[in-house]
Amino acid sequence: MPRVTNAPSSRARRKRVIKKAKGYRGRRSKLFRYAKDAIMKAQYWAYRDRKTRKRTFRYLWIQRLKAAEIALDRKILADLAVTDDVAFKSIVDQAKNALENKGKKAA
């Protein structure tokens, strides 16, 4: 009985991994064995950091509101953003002005 290798599928799978690894340095972009590890690591970091990005932006927004001395919490601001565009825009402008003024004082 002949040996079956499933070559077309295996080759397609390897090509897919190599294609994802395009742009990586050295053997990580050329050889399947190393590209596979690099891709797995990259996908893990991407998944993890999508959540981290949300967290860091939340911290940033809270700091900006504190810097502008705006005494509204996130929920009220979110509601204003949906219901009252003019009020929300004025609060954003106030926060931007406060940050610019703070930057000028530091320099």
N, C-alpha and C positions, 0 to 999 in steps of 0.2 A: 504494500500500500504506500502511495507517495506521501511525502511529508508536506503538510500544509502550513504555510507561514503567515497567511493573512497579510501579505505584503502591501497591497494597496491601502488598506486601512491603517496599518502601522506607519507607513510612509506619510500618509495624510495627517495623522496625529502628530508625528514628529515635525512636519512642516509647519503645522499650526502653532506649535510651541516656539519654534525658531522664529516664526513671523512675529509673534508677540514680543520676543526678546530683541527685536531690531533696535539698534541704538545703544545697547549695553556694551560695555567695554570688554575687549579681548574674547576669551573663549566662551564667556557667558552669552554672547550673541551668535556664536558659530556652532558650538557642539551641544547636542541634545541633552546630554547628561548634566551639563552645567546650566544650560538655559532653563531646564525644567526646575531646578532648585531656585534659580533667580526669579522665575515667574511666580513660583509658589510664594516666595518671600514678598515679592512686590504686591501680589494680590492680597496677602495678609495685611500688609501695611496700608494699602489703599482702603480696605474695609475698615480697619481700626481707625484710621485718621479721618475718614468721613464723619465719624462720631466725634472725634476730638475737635474737628473744625467747628462744629456746632457749639461745642462747649466753650471754645476759646472766643468765638464771636459773642457769645452771651456775656462772658466776662468783660469783653471790650465794650459792649453796649452799656453795661452797668457802670463801668468806670467813666465813660463819656457823660452819662447822665449825672453822675456824682460831680464830675468836673464842672458841668454847667449849672450845678446846684438846682436841678429840677427835682421836685419832690413828688414825682409820680412813679408808680411801680410799673413793671412790665405789662401787666394785664390791662391797666388803664391805657397805656400807650398803644397796645395792640388794638384795643377797642377804638381809640381815636383814629388810628391809621385806617381802619375800615369805615368808620362812620363819618368822621369830620376831617376831610383832607386839609382844609385851610388851617385849622388849629394844629394839626400834626406837623404841617410844613413850618409853621411859626416856631414850634418847639425844636424842630430839627435845626432851623436857622439859628436859634438861640444857643443850642449846643455847639454848633460849628463856630459861632463867634467866640464863645467862651474858650474853646480849644485853641483858636487862633491867638487870642489875647494871652492865654497861658503860655503858648509857644514864644511869643514876643518877649514876655517877661523873663523867660529862662535864657534867652539869647543875649 
